[in-house]
Amino acid sequence: MSKPDFFVTDNGRKIAYHKSDGVGLGVVFLGGFMSDMAGTKATYLESWAKQQDRAFMRFDYSGHGQSSGAFQEGCIGEWADDAQQAIMALTEGPQILVGSSMGGWIALLMAKRIPQKIAGLVGIAAAPDFTEDSMWDGFSDTQKAAIMSDGHLALESDYSDEPYIITKKLIEDGRNQLVLRDPLNLPFPARFLHGTADTDVNISVALRLLDHVQGDDVRLTLVKGADHSFSAPENLQMIRSTIYSVTMQA
């Protein structure tokens, strides 16, 4: 495994990344909540991009993977800042953003912040506004009181033996990053892939997102039996072919 390079943000956060050069539109992979750039989708797409001689970048948000900081200290706005600064500083020209789960939310925030840097967008089990619509709305009154008084709440994770530590900062900052309440324009090809067996992000989120966004070339594909990870071989091939089709349309 090659060692990552590092980029330091304006706020002093040290962001680990891998970048390969190429021609044509580049691809940037945006990972999920408590995920990292060594995951199956990120490394699969990197290998594909190298075969296609296409520029590619994957990175860890602060508090994730090999980047600096503690996960519990971060929030959606800071991770979006990490993404924005990395994209602006480390890539040349417009990019195809590929966002997985929380990365889908980050990609949509990039569409609001730096639309000039986006040639297309692919969302994989995208989870916009999940801190409010899934976490906060799903908490009991007791849990809500605990997070407000203690500043954090520990939740069991299906993906790790360690619990998710959900902080008051994460919830409150998330309310400043919501994308499903105000107009959201996607003036480029946008494709969203969502599995019917996704137990983390309900299909209703994908349908709400499709209904909410504005754009002339936006499509949602529901995949029967696919789960939230969307990492089965046939799912990975679908992601790859979707990215390719977006590059042809962009």
N, C-alpha and C positions, 0 to 999 in steps of 0.2 A: 504494500500500500504506500503510495507516494505521499510525501508530506505536503500539507497545504501551504499556500501563500497566505499572507495576512494584509488586511487593509484596515487602517485606523480611521474611524469616523470623526466628524467634527466634535462629537461629545466624548471622544477618547475611548470608545469601545473598539476592541480588537476583533475584527471579523475574519474568520478562517474561510478560505475559498479555494476552489479548483477551477481553472479556466483553461480552455483549449482554443486555439485559433482556428479560423476557417474562412470560407467565403460565403457570400450571400447573407441572408438574415440569420442573426444569431439566436440562440435559445437560452433562456434563463429559467432554472428550476427553483421554485419557491416551496419549501417544505412545510410540514404541518406542525401542530402544537406538540412540543416536547419530542419532536423528531430531529433528525440531523441529515447532513448531506451524504452520509454513507448508506442510506436506505436503498432498497431494491430499485425503485423507480428512477431515482437520481442517477445511480451508477449505470443502469440499463440505458437510459437516454444519453448519457455521456458517451458510452461505447457506440451507440447508433450514430450520434453526431460526428464522432471521429471518423467512422466509416464513410459518412456522407461529406466529409471535409467541411463541416459546418461548425461555426463558433458555438461554444457552449460554456455556461458557467453554473456551478452549484455552490452554495455557501451555507454557513450556519449563522442563524440569528444570534445575537448576544444572549448568553445564558443557555445556549444549545451547543451540543457537539463540542468542537474544539475552539469555539470562540470564547472571548473573555466574559466574565460576569456570572452571576448566579441566576438560574431560571426564575426563582421566586421574586427576584428584583425587577423582572421585565414586565412588559405589557404590549398590547397590540400596536399602540402608537410608536413605541421605541423600535419594535421589530420592523414596522413599516419604514421607519427612518433608516434602519440598517439596510433594508432592501433598496430604498430609493438612492441612498448614497453609493451603494455598491454598483447599482446599475448605471448611475450617472458617471461614476469615476472609472469603471472597469470595462465597460462595453462601448463599442463603436456603432453608432447608428441605431435605428429602431430595432427592437428585439421582439421575439415571440416569448411571451411569459407563460409558463406552465406552472399553475398553482395547485398543490394538493391539500385538500381539507382547509386548514387555516391559511395555507398558502394561496388558496383561491380567494379568500378575503383580502389578503395582502395584495394580490394581483389587481383586484377591483379598486383598492385604494390607490394603486399606482395609476390606474386609468383616470382617476380624479386628479392626482398630483402631477403626473408627468406623461400625459397622453402622447406628447410628441416623441417619446421614446418607445412607444408600443406599436408594433406592426400587426400583432394578433395576440389572442389570448386563448389558452386552453385551461379549463377548470376541471379538476378531477375530484369528485365528491366534495365540491366547494362548500365551505361552511361560513358564509358571511354572517356577521352579527351574532355568532354563537355565544359570546359571553353574556349577552342580554337575553336572547330568545331561547337558548337551550339551558345554559347554566343558571342564571339568575331566576328566570321564570320557572325553572324546575326545582329550585331550592324550596325547602319547607320554611315556614316562618321561623322555626328554631335555627335552621342553618343560616338564614338571612341575618338573624340577630347576632349569631356567633361571628360571622364574617365582619359585621360592622363593629362589633365590640372588640374582638380579638385581632382583627386585621387579616385573618386568613382562615382557610377551611381545608381540611385534608379529605380528598375523595379517592376511593379505590379506583385503580386503573385496570382495564382489560389488557393492557399492553406491557405492563411492567409490574414487578413486585413492589416497587415504591409507589406510594400514593401521589396523586396530583395535589399540589399545594395551590389552591385557588386564593388569590389575595384580593383584598379590598381595592388595591391599586389596579389590578387587572380588570375588575368589574367596572370601576369608575372611569378608567381611561377608555375602556371599550365603548362606553356611551358617547365618547367624542369621535369614534371612528366608524360609526354605523353607516352602512351604505344602502340599506333597504328602506330608508325613511324619506330620502330626498332624491330628486332626479339623478339617474346614473346613465350617462351616455357612453356607449361603446362604439366609437366611429371606426371600427376595424373588424375583421372577421373574429368572431368569438364562438368557441365550442365548449359545451359543458357535458361531461360524462358522469353518469351517476348509476350506481348499482341498486337493483331492487332489494338486495339482501343487506344493504347498508343499515346497521343498527345504531350507528353513531350520528349520522346526519340523515334525517328523514327525507324521503322523496319530496315531501311538501315544500322543503326548503328550495330544492332545485326548481320546482314549478313556480314558486313565488319569485325566485330570482329571474326566471325566464320572462314572467309577466311584467316584472318591474323595470328591467333594463330597457333602454332605448338604443336601437341600432338596426341597420338594414341587413346585417348578415350575422344573426345570432341563432344558434341551434342547440337544442338539448337532446342528448341521446341517452335513453334509459336502457341499461344492460341487465337482462334477467339473470338473477343468481349471483351477480357480482357483489362483493362485500366492500366495506369502507376502504380497505387497503388498496383495492384495485390493482393487485400485483400478480394475479395468476398470469401464466404465459399469454393467454389469449387477450387478457386485459392490457398487458404491456404492448402487445402488437397493435391494439386499437389506439392506444395513446400515441404510439409512433406514427401510425397512418394518419391520425387526426392532425398531429403537428405538421406532417408533410402536406396535407391538404390545405392547411391554413397558410403555409408558405407559398403555395400556388395561387391562393386567392388574394394574399396581401399585396 
